[in-house]
Amino acid sequence: MFTWTKDSINWYKQAAEYTKYDQEIYQEIEPFIEETDTVCDIACGLGFISMQLAKKAKSVTAIDISAQALQLLQKNIERQSITNMEVITSDIADLPAKPQWDVTVMSFFKQSDDAMLQLLDMSKKRAILVLSNGSKTNFWPNNSRPSKQGNADRLIQELKAKGIQINSIERDLDFGQPFHSFDEAIQFMKHYAPNNLPENLEDHLRAHLVPMEENAFGYRYYLPHIKKIVIVIADK
């Protein structure tokens, strides 16, 4: 199971703020949210999508098992003076299976029909599942950290077979990683694939890193990564 650390939080924050990845996901979700809706973002992580949802929804409940991730979210809520959000530390398994929110959202956590059914059990109107469906680019060395293979088509067919009304949206989004230095890029690779890195890691990075022009963030290198995502919307 993925565990947030100080480094992984910082890297995700850098990537999210630089690429606007979560904002682009929200733009696809937004038409399915009403201003009168109560929304729950389950397994919200650092809550970048949660804060986007709060721009439109009546209220947003952001739930994650990681207290460390939610500490950053709470700081961002206070800094941005967001008044319609509640943050809860909880495992999804501990949430009661009864309709509590108009819309439930889950991103990149569980990719199964059971996960969607669980979301629907907690929804009054609809559930939205954001799935990783593979990558168009892969900067990892061979056999170190292969990109996830997409299973969205299979999941959609399984849900339809159960009589669930489905809409789906496919997008290719850039969620690359910016770095302040070459050494930071090395630490990033070692953090996420510590046991399978080649001896020529520096050469590998030089072949994939894109030098950046001077910018307000102070980043010097960018590691491009185009992710394929599918957003599955199920109505009750």
N, C-alpha and C positions, 0 to 999 in steps of 0.2 A: 504494500500500500504506500502511496506517495506521502511523504512527510515534509512539511514545510520547515526550512531552516533559515537562519539569517541571510545566508548567501542566496538561496533559491528565492526568497521573498524579494531581495534587492534586484536580482536579475529579472524576475517576472515584472516587477514594478517598472524597471527601465524599459523593457520590451513593450509593455502595455501602453505606457505614456508616449513612447516614441512612435509606435506603429498605429495607434488608435484602433487596435484589433477589437477590443471589447466594444468600442463605439460602433464599429461596423456590424458586429453581431447584433447589437441592440437595434440598429436601424432596420434589420430584418424582422426582429421580434415586435417592434413597436406597434405595427398595425393590428396586432392581435391582443393589445392591451387597451382597456378603456380607462378613462380618467376616474371612473367610480370603482375600479377594481382594487381588491386587496390581492397582493402578489407575494409569493414566497419563493425565494431563490435558495434552493437546497444544495448543499455542498458548494457554497458560494466562494470558497477560497478567500482571496484578498478583497472580493466584493466589488470589483470594477464594473461588472454587469449590474449588480444590485443597485449601485449608485445611479447608473443610467436609467434603470427601471423607475427609480424614485422621482425622476423628472416628470413622469406622466401619471403613474399609478396613484391611487388614493393613499395607499400605504404599502410598504415593503418590509417583509420579514426576511432577514439574511441569516441562514443557518449553516454552520460548519462545525466539524469536530475539533478543528485546530484553534485553540485559544490564541496562539501566537499570530496566526493570520488575522483573526478577528480583532486583535489589538490594533493592527494597522488600519483596518477598516473603520474602527471606532474613532481613531484619530482623524481619518479623512472626513468622516461624517461631521465631526465637531468643527474641523477646519473649514468645511464648505457650508456649514450652518444648515445641514439637511435635517428637517424636523419630522419627516414622515417615515423614518426607518427604525426598525428594532433589530438588534443583533442578539442571536441566541447560540450558545455553544451546545451542540448536541450531535449525536450519531443519528443518521437517518433511520437506523433500525429501531431507535427509541421513539420515533414520532408515531402518534396514533393514526391508524388507517381510517380516517373519517374526514369528510369535507370540511376544511377549515378556512381555505382561501379561495378566491375566485379563480386565480391562475397560479399554477406552480411551474417553476423553471428549474432545470438541472443542466449543467454544462460540463461535458468532458469528464464525467465521473463514472456512472454505470451506463453501459451500452447494451441494453437487453430489453426484450419486451416486458419482462418482469418489472424493470425499473419504470417503464412508462405506465404500466398498470398501477404501480405503487403511487406514482404521481397523480394519476387520475383518481385514485381512492381519496386523496387529500384535496382534490379540486372540486369546486362547484361548477365551473364552466369548461376549463380546458387545461391541458398540460403541454409544456414545451420542452423538448429534449434536444440539446445541442450536441452533435456527435462529431468526433474526429473520424474522417473517412479516408485516411491515408495522407500522403504528402506528394506534391509535385516535385519537390526538391528534398534532398537528404544530405546534410553536411557531416553526418557521422561517418567515421572510418568503418570499413567493412566489418560486419559482425559485432560492432561495439554496442550500438543502440539503434537497431533497425526501426524504421518508421512503422507505425501501426497500420495494419492492413484494414481497409474499409469494410464495414459490414452493414452499412446503412440500408442497402437494398434488401438484404435478407431480413433485417429488423422490420422494415416497412411492410414487407409481404407477410410476416408473422402477425403483425398487428391487424392488417386488413383481413387475414384469415379468421381473426377473432371478432370480426364485425365492428372494428373501431374505425371511425371516420378520420382519415389522415390527410393532411397537407404537408408537403415537404419543399424545402428550399435548399439548393446547392450553391455553394460559394467557394471560390479560391481566394484565401486571404493571406496577406503577408504578416507573419508573426516571427520575424527575424530577431536577432539579438544584437543590440549595440554594446560596444565596450569602450571603456576609457583608455585601455592600453592593450598591447599584445599579451602581456602577462595575465591580464584579467581573462582574456579569451582562453588561454591555456588552463587556468583554474576552473573555468566553466566546463570545459571538456572533461577534466579530471573529476569534477564533482558528479557529473551525470553519467559517466561511463568509466568508473575508476579501474575496472578490472580487465578491460579489453582494448586499451589504447596502444597504437603502434609506436615503435621507436621513433618514427619520423613524424610525430605529432606536429612539430613546428612547421615542417614542410607542408603537411596536410592543411594546416590553418592558413598558411600563406597562399595556398592555392584556392581557398574558399573565402577568405576575408576580403571585404571591399573597403579600401581606405575612404574615409569620410572627409569632406571639406569642413572647415571650422564652423561650429554650430553652438547654439546657446547651451546645449546640454554638456558640452565638453567631450563628446564622444569622438573617437579617432578611427574606429573600425566597426564594420557591420557584417553580420553573418546572416545572409538572406535565408529565409525559410518560408516557402509557400505551402500553407496547410489547406487541405481539402476538408470542408466541413459540410454537414447536412443538418438542417434544422427541421425537426419533425414536430408538427403541431397536431394534437389529438383533441377533438371536441367530445364532450360527454353527451 
